[in-house]
Amino acid sequence: MFQRIHGSKLIYNTCWEDATIDRHLMQLDGDSRIVMITSAGCNALNYLLDSPREIHCVDVNPKQNALLHLKMAAAAKLEHEDFFQLFGQGRHENYLPVFEFLKDSMPGYAVEFWRQHMNYFSGKGLRKSFYYHGAAGNVAMMIYQYLKFRKELRKMLFAILDSNSLDEQRELYARIEPEFWTLFTKLLIANPVIMAMLGVPRPQIQIIRNTYPGGILAYIKDKLRHVFTELPAQENYFWRVYIRGEYTPGCCPDYLKEENYARLQANINRIHVYNSTVTDFLLEHPGDYTHFVLLDHQDWLAAHDVPALEEEWMQIIHNSAENAKLIMRSAAPEIDFIPELVSANLKKHPECTRPLHQLDRVGTYGNLMFAEVV
């Protein structure tokens, strides 16, 4: 089911990794050559603000790359107001003329995808935001509709996003938590199809079941409690966009902010996009790359295709510049599946990642690894 969903749909309409932490760890500059997984393209656009030499975005799902191509074309050709309407508010009243204006700047497969799906930005019907489309967006839409019938709960969730202090957040969340965990939400969490739509494959679910006391439900409860009681909600655009369906100018990814738009536009041609695995990209485009951003996809490889995991690591090591930096995340509390034949080539920095992991505004990963290739 996970493979079928990921092979046929746009899964991620926004990235689910805190790029502020990534940028702090990677220290990008004009010599940086990045290889990364595309996801929804937000991370790549955020990294562009540090003016790296080049970013190579790789994804096996061409629909994810189609989304990045739309963002790149929009950044290159639109005024910030229109760009923010599309990807900040998740809707644009002239979405079809915008597509016609942008289509010549995209490859054919991206044009064809958006010819059929540009209505995601219409703002009409039940799904009034782009962020309620795609597989992950479908789940967010279920929660949004559920909250329509739980008006007091919805009011408290909206209030927590605008809280002025952690004390206020804690008070609100103490009231929200028992109200939120109903049979409906517990069934959502327990459903592997729903989790696959959120981009969580069965191996990650199994990792959590095997390593976290109380299993997947306790894991998510504890992670949400940490996010909403220990981190300022006013700055948490990750959860805002799925609860409210949109960002605000003050609570959004850095690439969407007006003060960063000129730099984004100036650097947009530094991104290169490939429908490929990381291994195949490195085989076809060998080089001395300075940074690798692997997200959490190796959880799946470790469970289902160990030879592919080993080959990917061998290609990463072979194509790394001196002291190349690498970031990856996992559902596991410890990343212990890295092949022994390459682990000697990695110098990990847990002293850096442990405190930063506690500040991650997404808050749903078990581990963040930052390492240098030596």
C-alpha positions as CSV (number, residue, x, y, z in Angstrom):
1,M,0.0,0.0,0.0
2,F,2.8,2.4,0.9
3,Q,4.5,1.7,-2.5
4,R,1.3,2.1,-4.4
5,I,0.4,5.4,-2.7
6,H,4.0,6.8,-3.2
7,G,4.1,5.7,-6.8
8,S,0.8,7.2,-7.9
9,K,0.2,10.4,-5.9
10,L,1.7,13.7,-4.7
11,I,2.5,12.7,-1.1
12,Y,4.1,15.7,0.5
13,N,2.7,19.2,-0.1
14,T,5.2,20.7,2.4
15,C,8.4,19.5,3.8
16,W,8.3,17.9,7.2
17,E,11.9,18.7,8.3
18,D,13.0,21.8,10.2
19,A,15.3,23.5,7.7
20,T,16.5,26.0,10.2
21,I,18.2,23.2,12.1
22,D,19.6,21.8,8.8
23,R,21.1,25.2,7.8
24,H,22.6,25.7,11.2
25,L,24.3,22.3,11.0
26,M,25.4,22.4,7.4
27,Q,26.9,25.9,7.3
28,L,26.3,26.3,3.5
29,D,28.3,28.7,1.4
30,G,29.3,29.5,-2.2
31,D,31.3,26.3,-2.5
32,S,28.5,24.0,-1.3
33,R,27.3,21.2,-3.7
34,I,24.3,19.5,-2.2
35,V,22.6,16.2,-3.0
36,M,19.2,15.9,-1.4
37,I,15.8,14.2,-1.6
38,T,13.2,16.6,-3.1
39,S,10.2,15.9,-0.9
40,A,8.0,19.0,-1.4
41,G,10.9,21.2,-2.4
42,C,10.7,23.6,0.6
43,N,14.0,22.5,2.0
44,A,15.9,23.1,-1.2
45,L,14.4,26.6,-1.5
46,N,15.3,27.4,2.1
47,Y,18.9,26.2,1.5
48,L,19.1,28.5,-1.5
49,L,19.0,31.5,0.9
50,D,22.5,30.6,1.9
51,S,23.6,30.9,-1.8
52,P,25.2,27.4,-2.3
53,R,26.9,26.7,-5.5
54,E,24.4,24.0,-6.6
55,I,21.6,21.9,-5.2
56,H,20.7,18.5,-6.8
57,C,17.2,17.4,-5.9
58,V,16.5,13.7,-6.4
59,D,13.2,11.9,-5.9
60,V,11.8,8.6,-7.2
61,N,8.3,10.2,-7.3
62,P,8.1,12.6,-10.3
63,K,5.1,14.3,-8.8
64,Q,7.2,15.6,-5.9
65,N,9.6,17.0,-8.5
66,A,6.7,18.5,-10.4
67,L,5.8,20.5,-7.3
68,L,9.4,21.7,-7.0
69,H,9.4,22.7,-10.7
70,L,6.1,24.7,-10.1
71,K,7.7,26.5,-7.2
72,M,10.9,27.2,-9.1
73,A,9.0,28.6,-12.1
74,A,6.8,30.7,-9.8
75,A,9.8,32.1,-7.9
76,A,11.5,33.0,-11.2
77,K,8.5,34.8,-12.8
78,L,6.0,35.9,-10.2
79,E,5.9,38.9,-7.9
80,H,6.1,38.0,-4.2
81,E,2.4,38.7,-3.6
82,D,1.4,36.1,-6.2
83,F,4.0,33.6,-5.0
84,F,2.8,33.9,-1.4
85,Q,-0.8,33.5,-2.5
86,L,0.1,30.1,-4.1
87,F,2.4,28.7,-1.5
88,G,1.6,30.7,1.6
89,Q,-2.1,30.9,1.5
90,G,-2.5,27.8,-0.7
91,R,-4.8,29.4,-3.2
92,H,-4.9,32.0,-6.0
93,E,-8.0,33.5,-7.6
94,N,-6.2,33.4,-11.0
95,Y,-4.7,30.0,-10.6
96,L,-5.4,29.0,-14.3
97,P,-3.8,32.1,-15.9
98,V,-0.9,31.7,-13.5
99,F,-0.4,28.1,-14.8
100,E,-0.5,29.3,-18.4
101,F,2.1,32.0,-17.5
102,L,4.4,29.5,-15.8
103,K,4.1,26.3,-17.9
104,D,6.8,27.2,-20.5
105,S,9.3,27.3,-17.6
106,M,8.6,23.7,-16.6
107,P,9.5,20.3,-18.1
108,G,6.7,18.3,-19.9
109,Y,5.9,15.9,-17.1
110,A,5.4,18.8,-14.6
111,V,3.3,20.7,-17.1
112,E,1.1,17.6,-17.6
113,F,0.7,17.0,-13.8
114,W,-0.3,20.6,-13.1
115,R,-2.6,20.8,-16.2
116,Q,-4.7,18.1,-14.4
117,H,-4.2,19.4,-10.8
118,M,-3.8,23.1,-10.8
119,N,-7.3,23.3,-9.3
120,Y,-5.6,22.4,-6.0
121,F,-5.0,26.1,-5.8
122,S,-8.6,27.2,-6.6
123,G,-9.6,27.8,-3.0
124,K,-13.1,26.4,-3.8
125,G,-15.1,23.5,-2.5
126,L,-14.3,21.7,0.8
127,R,-10.6,21.8,0.2
128,K,-10.0,25.5,0.3
129,S,-6.2,25.2,0.3
130,F,-3.5,23.5,-1.7
131,Y,-2.3,22.1,1.7
132,Y,-5.5,20.0,1.9
133,H,-4.5,18.1,-1.3
134,G,-2.1,15.3,-1.9
135,A,-1.9,12.2,0.3
136,A,-0.7,14.0,3.4
137,G,-3.1,16.8,2.7
138,N,-6.0,14.3,2.6
139,V,-5.3,13.3,6.2
140,A,-5.0,17.0,7.2
141,M,-8.4,17.5,5.5
142,M,-9.9,14.7,7.6
143,I,-8.7,16.4,10.8
144,Y,-9.9,19.8,9.5
145,Q,-13.4,18.4,8.8
146,Y,-13.5,16.6,12.2
147,L,-12.7,19.9,13.9
148,K,-15.7,21.5,12.3
149,F,-17.8,19.3,14.5
150,R,-15.6,19.9,17.6
151,K,-15.9,23.7,17.6
152,E,-14.5,24.2,21.1
153,L,-11.6,22.0,20.4
154,R,-11.0,23.8,17.2
155,K,-11.1,27.2,19.0
156,M,-8.5,26.0,21.5
157,L,-6.2,24.7,18.8
158,F,-6.4,28.0,17.0
159,A,-5.7,29.8,20.2
160,I,-2.6,27.7,21.0
161,L,-1.1,28.7,17.6
162,D,-1.4,32.4,18.6
163,S,-0.3,31.9,22.2
164,N,2.1,34.5,23.7
165,S,3.9,32.2,26.1
166,L,4.7,28.6,26.9
167,D,2.7,28.8,30.1
168,E,-0.4,29.8,28.1
169,Q,0.3,26.9,25.6
170,R,0.7,24.4,28.5
171,E,-2.6,25.5,30.0
172,L,-4.4,25.2,26.7
173,Y,-2.9,21.9,25.8
174,A,-3.8,20.4,29.1
175,R,-7.4,21.1,28.1
176,I,-6.9,20.1,24.5
177,E,-5.2,16.7,25.0
178,P,-8.1,14.7,26.6
179,E,-10.5,16.2,24.1
180,F,-8.4,15.4,21.0
181,W,-7.7,11.7,21.6
182,T,-11.1,10.3,20.8
183,L,-11.9,7.0,19.1
184,F,-11.7,8.7,15.7
185,T,-8.2,10.0,16.1
186,K,-7.0,6.8,17.7
187,L,-8.3,4.9,14.7
188,L,-6.6,7.2,12.3
189,I,-3.3,6.6,14.0
190,A,-3.8,2.9,14.1
191,N,-4.6,2.7,10.4
192,P,-1.6,1.7,8.2
193,V,-3.2,3.2,5.1
194,I,-3.6,6.6,6.8
195,M,0.0,6.4,8.0
196,A,1.2,5.6,4.5
197,M,-0.7,8.6,3.2
198,L,1.3,10.7,5.7
199,G,4.5,9.2,4.3
200,V,5.1,6.8,7.2
201,P,5.8,3.2,5.9
202,R,5.2,0.1,7.9
203,P,8.9,-0.3,8.8
204,Q,8.8,3.0,10.6
205,I,5.7,2.0,12.4
206,Q,7.4,-1.2,13.4
207,I,10.5,0.6,14.6
208,I,8.3,2.7,16.9
209,R,6.4,-0.3,18.2
210,N,9.6,-2.1,19.0
211,T,11.5,0.8,20.6
212,Y,8.9,3.1,22.2
213,P,7.0,2.2,25.4
214,G,3.3,2.2,24.6
215,G,3.8,1.9,20.8
216,I,2.8,4.3,18.1
217,L,-0.1,6.0,20.0
218,A,2.1,6.8,23.0
219,Y,4.8,8.0,20.7
220,I,2.6,10.4,18.8
221,K,0.9,11.6,22.0
222,D,4.3,12.3,23.6
223,K,5.7,14.0,20.5
224,L,2.7,16.3,20.2
225,R,2.8,17.2,23.9
226,H,6.4,18.2,23.5
227,V,5.8,20.3,20.4
228,F,2.8,22.2,21.9
229,T,4.1,22.7,25.4
230,E,7.9,23.1,25.1
231,L,8.3,25.0,21.8
232,P,6.8,28.4,20.9
233,A,3.7,27.7,18.8
234,Q,3.7,31.2,17.2
235,E,6.9,30.1,15.3
236,N,5.7,26.7,14.4
237,Y,4.7,26.9,10.8
238,F,4.8,23.2,10.3
239,W,1.7,22.5,12.4
240,R,0.0,25.8,11.6
241,V,-0.3,25.0,7.9
242,Y,-2.1,21.7,8.5
243,I,-4.3,23.0,11.3
244,R,-5.2,26.3,9.6
245,G,-4.6,25.4,5.9
246,E,-2.2,28.3,5.4
247,Y,0.8,30.1,6.6
248,T,1.0,33.7,7.7
249,P,3.6,36.2,6.6
250,G,5.2,36.0,10.0
251,C,4.9,32.3,10.5
252,C,6.1,30.5,7.3
253,P,9.2,28.9,5.8
254,D,12.0,31.4,5.2
255,Y,11.8,31.0,1.4
256,L,8.2,32.4,1.5
257,K,9.2,35.6,3.4
258,E,9.2,38.8,1.4
259,E,12.5,40.0,2.7
260,N,14.2,36.8,1.3
261,Y,12.4,36.8,-2.1
262,A,15.1,38.7,-4.1
263,R,17.8,36.3,-3.0
264,L,15.5,33.3,-3.7
265,Q,14.9,34.6,-7.2
266,A,18.6,35.3,-7.8
267,N,19.6,31.8,-6.8
268,I,16.7,29.8,-8.3
269,N,18.7,28.4,-11.3
270,R,21.1,26.7,-8.9
271,I,18.6,23.9,-8.3
272,H,18.7,20.9,-10.6
273,V,16.0,18.2,-10.5
274,Y,16.2,14.5,-11.2
275,N,13.6,11.7,-11.2
276,S,15.9,9.1,-9.7
277,T,17.2,7.3,-6.6
278,V,20.2,8.7,-4.8
279,T,22.3,5.8,-5.9
280,D,21.4,6.1,-9.6
281,F,22.0,9.9,-9.5
282,L,25.5,9.4,-8.0
283,L,26.3,6.7,-10.6
284,E,25.2,9.0,-13.5
285,H,26.6,12.2,-12.0
286,P,29.7,11.4,-10.1
287,G,31.4,14.3,-8.3
288,D,32.8,15.7,-5.1
289,Y,29.6,16.7,-3.2
290,T,29.9,18.6,0.0
291,H,26.5,17.9,1.6
292,F,23.9,15.1,1.6
293,V,20.4,15.4,3.0
294,L,18.8,12.0,3.1
295,L,15.6,12.7,5.1
296,D,14.3,9.5,6.6
297,H,14.1,7.2,3.6
298,Q,16.8,4.8,4.9
299,D,14.3,3.5,7.5
300,W,12.5,1.9,4.5
301,L,15.7,0.6,2.8
302,A,17.0,-0.9,6.1
303,A,13.8,-2.9,6.4
304,H,13.2,-3.9,2.8
305,D,16.4,-3.6,0.7
306,V,19.6,-3.9,2.6
307,P,21.7,-4.4,-0.6
308,A,20.3,-1.1,-1.9
309,L,21.1,0.6,1.4
310,E,24.7,-0.6,1.2
311,E,25.0,0.5,-2.4
312,E,23.7,4.0,-1.6
313,W,26.2,4.4,1.2
314,M,29.0,3.2,-1.0
315,Q,28.1,5.8,-3.6
316,I,27.8,8.5,-1.0
317,I,31.3,7.8,0.4
318,H,32.7,7.5,-3.1
319,N,31.2,10.9,-4.2
320,S,32.0,12.9,-1.1
321,A,34.3,15.8,-0.9
322,E,36.7,16.0,1.9
323,N,34.8,16.4,5.2
324,A,31.4,16.3,3.4
325,K,28.5,16.8,5.8
326,L,25.5,14.5,6.0
327,I,22.0,14.9,7.6
328,M,19.4,12.2,8.1
329,R,16.4,11.5,10.3
330,S,14.8,8.3,11.5
331,A,11.8,7.1,13.5
332,A,14.3,5.0,15.5
333,P,15.8,6.5,18.8
334,E,19.2,5.3,17.5
335,I,20.3,4.9,13.9
336,D,22.0,1.6,14.1
337,F,21.4,0.3,10.5
338,I,24.3,2.0,8.8
339,P,26.4,-0.7,7.2
340,E,29.6,-1.6,9.0
341,L,31.6,-1.3,5.9
342,V,31.0,2.5,5.7
343,S,30.5,3.4,9.4
344,A,34.3,3.9,9.8
345,N,34.0,6.7,7.2
346,L,31.5,8.6,9.3
347,K,32.3,11.0,12.2
348,K,29.0,11.6,14.0
349,H,28.3,14.7,16.1
350,P,25.7,13.8,18.7
351,E,26.8,16.7,20.8
352,C,25.4,19.0,18.1
353,T,22.3,17.1,17.3
354,R,20.9,16.2,20.7
355,P,20.1,19.7,21.8
356,L,18.9,20.7,18.4
357,H,16.7,17.7,18.1
358,Q,14.8,19.0,21.1
359,L,14.1,22.2,19.3
360,D,12.8,20.6,16.1
361,R,9.4,22.2,15.5
362,V,8.2,19.2,13.5
363,G,8.9,17.1,16.6
364,T,7.8,13.7,15.2
365,Y,11.2,12.0,14.5
366,G,13.0,9.7,16.9
367,N,16.5,10.7,15.9
368,L,18.5,13.3,14.0
369,M,22.0,12.4,12.7
370,F,24.6,14.8,11.6
371,A,28.0,13.4,10.4
372,E,31.1,14.2,8.4
373,V,32.6,11.8,5.9
374,V,36.2,11.2,6.8
